[in-house]
Amino acid sequence: MEQLDTIKTLINEGDIARAISLLDAMLHNDNSQINHDVIYYLQGNAYRKMGDWQQSLNNYQKAIDLNPDSPAVHARKAVIEILEFYHKDMFNQ
């Protein structure tokens, strides 16, 4: 869908606030023809790009709860691995 392509572009270009705003609007629009798991996955991507790890994980989990086959499964695992690496690294200083 064209709107999703626009949102993906906004995320890639770093216009995260605008992307999240559009995604929030889509979640609250009952007429949205896009599955909510896709929206939550993209929100997870946006928050990850911002460095908001908790919001990223929360959104990925919502996507997984709605669709266990969502690409959010791999994205969530990647974020957890990043966080585990950072925490382990902190202990090695």
N, C-alpha and C positions, 0 to 999 in steps of 0.2 A: 504494500500500500504506500502511496506517495507520502502520506504524513509520517509514516515510520521512517522512510528514507530521509526526510527532512530532519527528524529527530536524531537519527544516527549521525548525520552530517554535523548537527549542532554539537553533539557529544564529542565527535572527533576533532572539531575545531575549537573546543574548549568553552562553548557557550552553554555551560552546564545549567545555570539558573533558568534559562529559557527552555531548555530541553525538559527539565524537571517540571516546570510550569505546564508545558504542553502535555506531558505524561499524566500529571495530576488531573488535568481537565479531562483527559480521555478516560481515566478511572471513574470519574464522577459523571460521565456521560453514559447513560443507560443505552443510548443508541449506538455506542461504539461497536463496530463490527470486528474489532480486534480482540482476541482472547486476552484476558487480564494477565495471564502468565507471561505473555510477551511484553506487556507494559511493565510489569514488575521486573522482568529480566533487564529491560533497557534502563529502568530506574537504578537497578543495581550497578549497571555499567557506568551510569552518570555519577553516582555517588563514589564509586571506586576511583573514577578519574579525578574527583575532588579530593580524594584521600580520606573520605568519611567511611572508614572500614565497617563500622557498626551498621550504618544505614545500608551500605552495600550488602552486607550479609543478611540483614533483615529482608530486603527486597528479593534477593536471590531465594531465600527460604520461602517466601510467599509464592514465588513463581514455581518452586519445586512442589509445594503443597498442592497447587492447582494442577500441575502437570509434571509428574515424576520423570518424564523424558525430556524436560526442558533443558536447553543449553546452560541454564543457571546451575545445574548440577556440577558441571565442570568449572564454571566461573567461581562458584562458591568454594569449591575445593582449592582452586588456585589462590583465592584470597586467604584462606586458612593457612595454606603453605607459606605464603608471603609473611603473614603475621607470626607464624611459628618461627620462621627464619629470623625476623627482626627481634623477637623476644629472646631467642637463643643467643643472638649476636650481642644483645645488651648484657647478658651475663658473662660474656667473654671479654669484656673491656677491662 
